Amino acid sequence: MALAMDLNGHVYGRLTVLARTRTPAWSNRPWWTCQCTCGNRVDVTSGALRGGNTRSCGCLLSETRRAALTTHGLSRLPEYRIWKKMKERCCNQHARDYRYYGGRGITVCERWLLSFVAFLEDMGRRPSLRHMLERLDNDGPYSPENCCWATRIEQANNRRNNRLLTWNGRTQTLAAWSRETGIPQHRIEQRLNRCDWSIADALTVQPLSRSDAAQWTHRDKSKLT
């Protein structure tokens, strides 16, 4: 196993790394004790420091939040509470669910991390009270490209169909490709699993009048593409 990079003395935003500290039992990432310019000390993972997701003990986020609230006055919106919880579980190691998010490397993109207004501009108001913030790729970050509003049923479907497919230089979940191409998820799965189609064909050939499986046995592949 490769040795962790020595971060002693390095400065990240308002944090100065003092020493390596004990790694929690539930984490497999190196942790460091840091001194914040406000006087507080905080333990942070090397990934959070080097990735720029943690730049203070929390005081920077508090100051940014206060400044933002005086500007947009949107703190009473339900989307604001969702945004706040999203940041807590990714950035606050004392949050109840931190181990399942920030503790395993889930991050918030910089645009959303520092601005609720930006989050609201990208996501819009949630369609109903039943909709929650959902990441399409469960191992990916909170970002405009990886998030949507979804109901619990839609979330469950996304998790069942979160197989990642790479085509044309892009990687997305099966559900995301289905939305983009207009081809039903079950049809893409059938093409890949039962008919042994290539990913390119599965995502580009529009559905035929009969099942793809039957057509595949009676037509030359080149005529379909």
Secondary structure, 3 states (H helix, E strand, C coil): CCCCCCCCCCEECCEEEEEEECCCCCCCCCEEEEEECCCCEEEEEHHHHHCCCCCCCCHHHHHHHHHHHHHHCCCCCHHHHHHHHHHHHHHCCCCCCHHHCHHHCCCECHHHHHCHHHHHHHHCCCCCCCCEEEECCCCCCECHHHEEEECHHHHHHHHHCCCEEEECCEEEEHHHHHHHHCCCHHHHHHHHHCCCCCHHHHHHCCCCCCCHHHHHHHCCHHHHC
